[in-house]
């Protein structure tokens, strides 16, 4: 696992060859925790399956950039 943003705790982990999980933990008001997970599939036409809010994309794109240039994303 590689931490890609120390402030947010966003990290990226290769779960299988060419498949990455991007995780961003979020604190909840009751003191519990929650996290958003995105999935990057690296192939001829890379895909990012983004399941978080749009405002989280800067953190996600920072993590993607650790694997491939964001401009290469096809989907």
C-alpha positions in Angstrom: 0.0 0.0 0.0 1.3 3.4 -0.9 0.0 6.6 0.8 -0.5 9.1 -1.9 -1.8 12.0 0.2 -0.6 12.3 3.8 -3.3 14.8 4.8 -6.3 12.8 3.7 -4.7 9.3 4.1 -5.6 8.4 0.5 -3.7 5.3 -0.6 -3.4 3.0 -3.5 -2.9 -0.8 -3.4 -2.5 -3.3 -6.2 -5.1 -6.1 -5.4 -4.2 -8.1 -8.5 -2.1 -7.6 -11.6 -3.2 -4.3 -13.1 -6.1 -3.8 -10.7 -5.7 -1.1 -8.0 -7.9 0.0 -5.1 -7.7 3.7 -4.3 -9.0 4.2 -0.7 -9.8 7.6 0.9 -10.8 7.4 4.6 -13.3 9.9 5.9 -14.0 10.7 9.5 -17.7 10.7 10.6 -19.2 13.1 13.1 -19.9 10.3 15.6 -16.2 9.4 15.7 -16.5 6.4 13.6 -14.9 5.9 10.2 -15.9 5.4 6.6 -14.0 5.2 3.4 -14.6 5.6 -0.3 -13.0 3.1 -2.7 -12.2 3.6 -6.3 -10.9 1.0 -8.7 -8.3 1.5 -11.4 -8.0 -1.2 -14.1 -4.8 -0.8 -16.1 -5.2 -2.2 -19.6 -4.9 -1.0 -23.2 -7.8 1.4 -22.4 -7.5 2.1 -18.6 -10.7 2.4 -16.6 -11.3 4.3 -13.4 -14.4 3.1 -11.5 -15.0 6.1 -9.3 -17.5 5.7 -6.5 -16.9 8.8 -4.4 -18.1 12.4 -4.6 -16.7 14.6 -7.4 -14.9 16.9 -4.9 -12.8 13.9 -4.0 -11.4 13.6 -7.6 -8.2 15.6 -6.9 -7.2 13.0 -4.3 -8.1 10.1 -6.7 -6.3 11.6 -9.6 -3.2 12.1 -7.4 -3.3 8.4 -6.6 -3.8 7.4 -10.3 -0.8 9.5 -11.2 1.3 7.1 -9.1 0.5 4.3 -11.6 -0.1 6.0 -14.9 -0.6 9.5 -16.3 -4.2 10.6 -15.7 -4.5 11.6 -19.3 -4.2 7.9 -20.3 -7.6 7.1 -18.7 -10.0 6.0 -21.3 -13.0 5.3 -19.1 
